[in-house]
């Protein structure tokens, strides 16, 4: 996952997970419902 894993968010409105950074731009709201309410996702990884 690397960098992408650190940028995961869960939308506070519709509940889908999305990345706040794509390859071309920074995303500051949900791609589905356009809500700016989100929760950061913390992922525990095994790679150290």
TIRO-2110 file (N, C-alpha, C; in Angstrom, 1 decimal):
// TIRO-2110
0.8, -1.2, 0.0, N, 1, A
0.0, 0.0, 0.0, CA, 1, A
0.9, 1.3, 0.0, C, 1, A
1.8, 1.3, 0.9, N, 2, A
2.8, 2.5, 0.9, CA, 2, A
2.1, 3.8, 1.1, C, 2, A
2.4, 4.8, 0.3, N, 3, A
1.8, 6.1, 0.5, CA, 3, A
0.3, 6.1, 0.3, C, 3, A
-0.2, 5.4, -0.6, N, 4, A
-1.7, 5.4, -0.8, CA, 4, A
-2.4, 4.9, 0.5, C, 4, A
-1.8, 4.0, 1.2, N, 5, A
-2.5, 3.5, 2.4, CA, 5, A
-2.6, 4.5, 3.5, C, 5, A
-1.7, 5.5, 3.5, N, 6, A
-1.7, 6.6, 4.5, CA, 6, A
-2.8, 7.6, 4.2, C, 6, A
-3.2, 7.6, 2.9, N, 7, A
-4.2, 8.6, 2.5, CA, 7, A
-5.6, 8.1, 2.4, C, 7, A
-5.9, 7.0, 3.0, N, 8, A
-7.2, 6.5, 2.9, CA, 8, A
-8.2, 7.2, 3.9, C, 8, A
-9.4, 7.4, 3.5, N, 9, A
-10.4, 8.0, 4.3, CA, 9, A
-11.7, 7.2, 4.2, C, 9, A
-12.5, 7.4, 5.2, N, 10, A
-13.9, 6.8, 5.1, CA, 10, A
-14.8, 8.0, 5.1, C, 10, A
-15.7, 8.1, 4.1, N, 11, A
-16.7, 9.2, 4.1, CA, 11, A
-17.6, 9.1, 5.3, C, 11, A
-17.8, 10.3, 5.9, N, 12, A
-18.7, 10.4, 7.1, CA, 12, A
-20.2, 10.3, 6.7, C, 12, A
-20.5, 10.5, 5.4, N, 13, A
-21.9, 10.5, 5.0, CA, 13, A
-22.3, 9.2, 4.4, C, 13, A
-21.6, 8.7, 3.4, N, 14, A
-22.1, 7.5, 2.7, CA, 14, A
-21.3, 6.3, 3.1, C, 14, A
-20.1, 6.5, 3.8, N, 15, A
-19.4, 5.4, 4.4, CA, 15, A
-18.4, 4.6, 3.5, C, 15, A
-18.3, 5.1, 2.2, N, 16, A
-17.3, 4.4, 1.3, CA, 16, A
-15.9, 4.9, 1.7, C, 16, A
-14.9, 4.0, 1.4, N, 17, A
-13.5, 4.4, 1.6, CA, 17, A
-13.0, 4.9, 0.3, C, 17, A
-12.2, 6.0, 0.4, N, 18, A
-11.6, 6.5, -0.8, CA, 18, A
-10.2, 7.1, -0.4, C, 18, A
-9.3, 7.2, -1.4, N, 19, A
-8.0, 7.8, -1.2, CA, 19, A
-8.1, 9.3, -1.4, C, 19, A
-7.4, 10.0, -0.5, N, 20, A
-7.5, 11.5, -0.6, CA, 20, A
-6.5, 12.0, -1.6, C, 20, A
-5.6, 11.1, -2.1, N, 21, A
-4.6, 11.6, -3.1, CA, 21, A
-4.7, 10.6, -4.2, C, 21, A
-5.0, 11.1, -5.4, N, 22, A
-4.9, 10.2, -6.6, CA, 22, A
-3.6, 10.5, -7.3, C, 22, A
-3.4, 9.9, -8.4, N, 23, A
-2.1, 10.1, -9.1, CA, 23, A
-1.9, 11.5, -9.7, C, 23, A
-3.1, 12.2, -9.9, N, 24, A
-3.0, 13.5, -10.5, CA, 24, A
-3.3, 14.6, -9.6, C, 24, A
-4.2, 14.4, -8.6, N, 25, A
-4.6, 15.5, -7.8, CA, 25, A
-5.0, 15.1, -6.4, C, 25, A
-5.1, 16.1, -5.5, N, 26, A
-5.5, 15.9, -4.1, CA, 26, A
-7.0, 16.0, -4.1, C, 26, A
-7.6, 15.0, -3.4, N, 27, A
-9.1, 14.9, -3.3, CA, 27, A
-9.5, 15.3, -1.9, C, 27, A
-10.3, 16.4, -1.7, N, 28, A
-10.6, 16.8, -0.4, CA, 28, A
-12.1, 16.5, 0.0, C, 28, A
-12.8, 15.7, -0.9, N, 29, A
-14.1, 15.3, -0.5, CA, 29, A
-14.5, 14.0, -1.2, C, 29, A
-15.6, 13.4, -0.7, N, 30, A
-16.0, 12.1, -1.2, CA, 30, A
-16.3, 12.2, -2.7, C, 30, A
-15.8, 11.2, -3.5, N, 31, A
-16.1, 11.2, -4.9, CA, 31, A
-17.5, 10.8, -5.2, C, 31, A
-18.2, 10.2, -4.3, N, 32, A
-19.6, 9.8, -4.6, CA, 32, A
-20.6, 10.8, -4.1, C, 32, A
-20.6, 11.2, -2.9, N, 33, A
-21.6, 12.1, -2.4, CA, 33, A
-21.1, 13.6, -2.2, C, 33, A
-19.8, 13.8, -2.4, N, 34, A
-19.2, 15.1, -2.4, CA, 34, A
-19.2, 15.7, -0.9, C, 34, A
-19.3, 14.9, 0.1, N, 35, A
-19.3, 15.3, 1.4, CA, 35, A
-17.8, 15.6, 1.8, C, 35, A
-17.6, 16.6, 2.6, N, 36, A
-16.2, 16.9, 3.2, CA, 36, A
-16.0, 16.2, 4.5, C, 36, A
-17.0, 15.5, 5.0, N, 37, A
-16.9, 14.9, 6.3, CA, 37, A
-16.3, 13.5, 6.1, C, 37, A
-15.2, 13.3, 6.8, N, 38, A
-14.5, 12.0, 6.7, CA, 38, A
-13.8, 11.6, 7.9, C, 38, A
-13.4, 10.3, 8.0, N, 39, A
-12.6, 9.8, 9.1, CA, 39, A
-11.3, 9.2, 8.5, C, 39, A
-10.2, 9.5, 9.1, N, 40, A
-9.0, 8.9, 8.6, CA, 40, A
-9.0, 7.4, 9.0, C, 40, A
-8.4, 6.7, 8.1, N, 41, A
-8.3, 5.2, 8.3, CA, 41, A
-6.9, 4.9, 8.7, C, 41, A
-6.7, 4.2, 9.8, N, 42, A
-5.3, 3.8, 10.2, CA, 42, A
-5.2, 2.3, 9.8, C, 42, A
-4.2, 2.0, 9.1, N, 43, A
-4.0, 0.6, 8.7, CA, 43, A
-2.7, 0.1, 9.3, C, 43, A
-2.8, -1.0, 10.0, N, 44, A
-1.6, -1.7, 10.5, CA, 44, A
-1.0, -2.6, 9.4, C, 44, A
0.3, -2.3, 9.2, N, 45, A
0.9, -3.1, 8.1, CA, 45, A
2.0, -4.0, 8.7, C, 45, A
2.3, -5.1, 8.0, N, 46, A
3.3, -6.0, 8.5, CA, 46, A
4.7, -5.7, 8.0, C, 46, A
4.8, -4.7, 7.1, N, 47, A
6.1, -4.5, 6.5, CA, 47, A
7.0, -3.5, 7.3, C, 47, A
6.7, -3.3, 8.6, N, 48, A
7.6, -2.7, 9.5, CA, 48, A
7.5, -1.3, 9.8, C, 48, A
END
